[in-house]
């Protein structure tokens, strides 16, 4: 379907592809920022646990 549109109206199809790529990059950037904030929060918790000497609660079993 997109091939027919590109064949009959190449300039509009180029703009459509650029818009789709742009939206994808914006979504990727927002997700990257969200992941950065989450990792930063976890890093603070780990840093506090390491510096305070408290044990970190985990599901690991000792043998």
C-alpha positions in Angstrom: 0.0 0.0 0.0 2.8 2.4 0.9 4.6 1.5 -2.3 1.7 2.7 -4.4 1.6 5.9 -2.5 5.3 6.4 -2.9 5.1 5.7 -6.6 2.3 8.2 -7.4 3.2 10.9 -4.8 6.8 10.6 -3.8 7.2 13.9 -2.0 4.3 13.3 0.4 5.5 9.8 1.1 8.9 11.2 2.0 7.4 13.6 4.5 5.3 10.7 5.9 8.4 8.6 6.4 10.3 11.5 8.0 7.3 12.1 10.4 7.2 8.4 11.4 10.9 8.4 12.1 10.6 11.6 14.1 7.8 10.3 16.2 9.7 7.1 16.8 12.8 9.1 17.9 10.7 11.2 20.3 9.2 8.1 21.9 12.6 6.5 22.2 14.0 9.6 23.9 11.1 9.7 26.4 11.6 6.0 27.2 15.3 6.6 27.6 14.7 9.4 30.1 12.3 7.3 32.1 14.8 4.5 32.2 17.5 6.9 33.4 15.3 8.2 36.2 14.5 4.6 37.3 18.1 3.5 37.3 19.1 6.6 39.2 16.5 5.8 41.9 17.8 2.3 42.2 21.4 3.5 42.4 20.5 5.8 45.3 18.9 2.9 47.2 22.0 0.7 46.6 24.3 3.5 47.5 22.5 4.1 50.8 22.5 0.4 51.6 26.2 0.0 50.9 27.2 3.1 52.8 25.0 2.4 55.8 26.1 -1.2 56.2 22.5 -2.5 56.2 21.7 -5.7 54.3 19.9 -5.4 51.0 16.8 -7.5 50.8 17.1 -9.9 48.0 15.6 -13.2 46.9 19.0 -15.0 46.7 19.4 -18.1 48.8 22.6 -18.8 50.8 24.0 -22.4 50.6 
